[in-house]
Amino acid sequence: MLARSAVRPVLMAARPVVGIQQKNGMATLKEIEQRLKSVKNIEKITKSMKVVASTKLTRAERAMKQAKKYGAANEELFKNSEIGSDNGDAKVLYVAISSDRGLCGGIHSSVTKATLKALNANPEARVAVLGDKPKAQLARSRTDDFVITFNQIGRDIPTFAEAAAIADEIKTKGGEWDVVKIIYNKYISAISYEPTELVVTNAKSLNEAAGFKAYEQEEDSTGDIAEFSLANALYLALVEGHAAEQSARRTAMDNGQSHAADMIGKLNLQFNRARQGKITGELIEIITVSSRPASFIRHGYSVLVDKIETGRD
């Protein structure tokens, strides 16, 4: 009886611990399993978005090759007109071009940083923003410098008609400017881009250029040329920026898919370890319940005999 009474408290103290470990193990397994399911869903989504971005990039590259012809015409015009360098009193309008859509890495931040740098260098300049993403970023510190903003940009491949409409809005509502400097992401390759500045001058500067003075010009011809040049430049910037965005989105989705695959491997390993620990705990509980009472009784009996022989209480 003494031995049994000595053993019972030990058993009562041991059994709840095993139960708590098992309960915790079950909760951990369920939590890991739910997280594993979520990461697998993310992997599927990023894989699908990567395929879509790859398809759109192929179309965007074809459109960009056509748009570069417009850019080449502008380059020849300003090169042969021999326009003088800007003076310090020239009114400058920056046009920051990006899009409304996210999940494409730092494509919008690169345009925003280049625009902020340009505005800091020329505090009197103002800015027109194309795209909700750069608008939100620039609005944190440069809201007062906004002249006009545009949205619904980047949903599909830009067209020259859209570029001409934007140029007309800038001319109508943006005021008169000596120089328009377009900041956009120049497409370099399928994995790289860089913010670039494209300069377009107004009709007055064209009239005063040496290349134009050599010929007789009608009154409105240079105005039409300046407006058409702005539309050309905007079209090139929009199309190149769109191609750069699709490239960045494909890269971002590829990185997301790779990270998700790595996380799935780690979670599978963690899940297997937790499940093995749970099984081991259950086996220990079974062995403990079936074998420990007898051993504890023998141990208690030995302790009791030792106390009797030594004369201790």
N, C-alpha and C positions, 0 to 999 in steps of 0.2 A: 504493500500500500504506500509506504514511504517512497519507494522507487517510482511508482506510477505518479504520485503527486509531484515528485521532483521533475519528472519528464514532461508532464502535461503543459506547464507554462511555456516550456521551450517550443513544443509543437504549435501551441496557439499563437506564439509570436512569429513562427516561421511561415505558417500558411498564408496569412494576409500579404506578406511581402511577395510571395510567388504570384498571388492573384493580381496585385498592383502591377507587377512587371508585365504580366500577360496583357492586362488592359492597356497599358501604355504601348506595348508592342502592336496591338491591334489598331490603336489610334494612329500610330506612326505609319503603319502600312497603308492605311486608308488615305492618309494625307499625301504620302508619296505617290500613290496610285492616281489620285486626282491631279496632282501636279504633272505627272507623266502624261496623262491624257491631254492636259492643256498644252503642253509643249509639243506633243505630236500634232495637235490641231494647228498650232502656229507654224510648224514645219510644212504642213500641207498648204497653208495659205501663202507663205513666202515662196514656195515652189511654184504655185500657180501664178502669182504676181510676177515672178521672174520670167516665166514663159511669155506672159502678156507683154512685159516690158521689152523683151527681146524682139517680139514681133513688131511692136511699135517703133523700136529703134531702127529696124531695117527700113520701114517706111519713111521714118524721119530722115535717115541718111540719103535716101533717094531725093526727097524734097529739098534737102540742103544743097545737093549738087546743082539743082536748078536755080536755087536762090542765090548761089554764089555768082551767077552771071549778072544779077542785078548789082551785087556788091562790086564786081569788077567794073561795071559801067560807071558807078559812082567814083571809084578810085581813079579811073582815067579822066573823068570830068574835072575833079579837083586838082589832079596832078598837072594837067595841061593848062588849066586856067591860071596857074601861078598866083594863087591867093596869098597875100602877105600874112605874117604871123599875127596872132591876136594881140591887141593892146590891152593895157590894164583896165580900161574903162568899158570893155565889151560886156554886154549883158549875156550871161551864160545860163542856159537851162539844161540841167541834167535829166536824162530819161533813164530810170532804172527799170530794167526788163527782167522779169522772172515769171512766176505763174501762181495759181491759186492752190495747187496740190502739194501734199507733203509726201513723206516716206521716200525721200530721195537724197538722204545724206545732207551735206552742207551746201547744196546747190544754191539755195536762197541766201544763206549767210555770206557767201562769197560776193554776191552782188551788193548786198547791204554794206558790207565792210568797205568795198571799193567806193561806193557812193558816199558813205560817211567821211572817208578819207578825202575825197574830192571836195565835199562841202566844207570841211574844216580848212582846207587850203584856200577856198574861195567863199568866204562867209556871205557875200552879196548874191551868190547864185541861188537859184531855186530848183525844185525837182518835181518831175512828173513821174508817177509810179505806175507800172503795169504789173498787176498781180497782187492778190491779197496777202500772200506770205511776206514779200518785201515791205508792203505797206504796213503790216503789223509790227515788223521789226524796226522800221524807220520811225514809226509813230511814237516810239518810246522817248525819242529825244529831238525829232525834227518835224513835228506836226506843223509848226508855223511856216516851214519852208515848202509845204506842199502847194502846188499850183493846180494840178488836176490828177485824178487817179482813175485807173481802169481795173475792172475785174472780169471774170469769165475768160481768163487767159490760160492757155495750156491744156484745154480739154481735148483738142485735136490739133492736127498739123495746121499751122497758120497759113493763111492765104494772102495774096497781094491786096485783095479787096479789103481785108481786115486792116492791113497795114496802112492802106490809103485812108480808111475811115479814121484810124487813130491819128494819122498825120493831120487830117482836116480838123479834128477836135482840138489837137494841140495848137494849131494855128488860130482857131476860132476862139477858144476859151482860155488858152494858155498865155495869151498876150504876145507881144512882139519881142523877139530875142535876136541878138547878133549871132550867137553861136549855140547850136544844140549838140550836146555831147551825150551819146547813147552808151550806157554801161550795161553790158550783157555778158553771159558766159559763152566764150568762144569754144567751139567743139574742136578738140585736138585729135583725140582718138577715142576708141570705144571705152577706154578706162581713164581718160583724163580730160580736163577742161580748165580754163582760166578766165578770170574776169578781164574784159577788154573794153577799151573806150573807142568809140567811132564818132568822128567829128563831122558835122554838117553845118555849113555856113548859110546865111540868109541871102536874099536877092541883092541887097545893097553891096555886100562884100563881093558878090559875083560881078556886079556892074563895074566895081572899082578894080577888079583883077586885071592884070596885064594881058592875060590871054583873051579876055572878053573885049577889052578896049581896042584890040587890033581889028575888030569886026564891027560892022554896023548892026545894032540890035534893036528890035522893036521894043516898045515900052514894057509890055507885059511878058515878054519871052523869058527874061531872067527870073521873074517871079514864078512862072510855071515850072521852070527848070529847078529852082530851089525847092518848091513844094514836091515835085516828083523825086528829087534826090532824097528828101527826108523820108518819103514813103519807101523808096528803095532801101535806104539804110535800116529803117524799122523792120522791113520785111526780112532782110538778111539776119538782123539781130534776133527777131522772133523765131525764125526757123532754126538757126544755130543753137539758140537757147533751148528750144524744144528738144532738139537732138541730144544736147548735153544733159538735159533733165532725164530723158529716157535712159541714157547710159548710166547716170548716177543711180537711178531707181533700180535698174537691173543689178548693178553692183551691190547696192544696199540689200536687196532681196537675196542675192547670192550669199552675202555675209550673214544675213539673218538665218538662212537655211543651214549654213555650216554651223553656226552657234547653236541652233536648235538641235542639230544632230549630235553635237558634242554633249549638250545637256541631257539628251535622251540616254546616251551611253552612261553618263554618270548617275542618272536617276535609276536606270536599270540595275546598275551595280549596287546602289544604295538600297533599292527595293529587295534585291536578292539577299543582301546581307541582313536586312531587317527581318525578312521572312525566315532565314536560317536561324537567326537569333530567337525568333518566336518559337520555332519548332524545338530548338534546343531547350528553351525555357519550359515548354510543355513536357518534354521528356524528363527534365530534372524534377518537375513537380510530380510526375507519375512515379519516378524512382524514389523520391523523398517520401511520398505518402505510403508506398508499399514496403520500404525497407528501413526507414529511420526509426519507427517506434521500437522495434526489437533491439536495435543497437543502442537506442537511448535507454531502454530498460536495463540492458546489460551494464551500461556505463553507470546508471544510477545505482544499481546493485553493488557495483565495485566500489563506488564512492561510499556507500553505506557501510560495507564491510570494512573499508579502510578506516572509517571513523570509529567503528566499534573496536577494532584491533588497536588503534592508537589511543583510544580513550578520549577523542575530541568530541565536542558537541555537534 
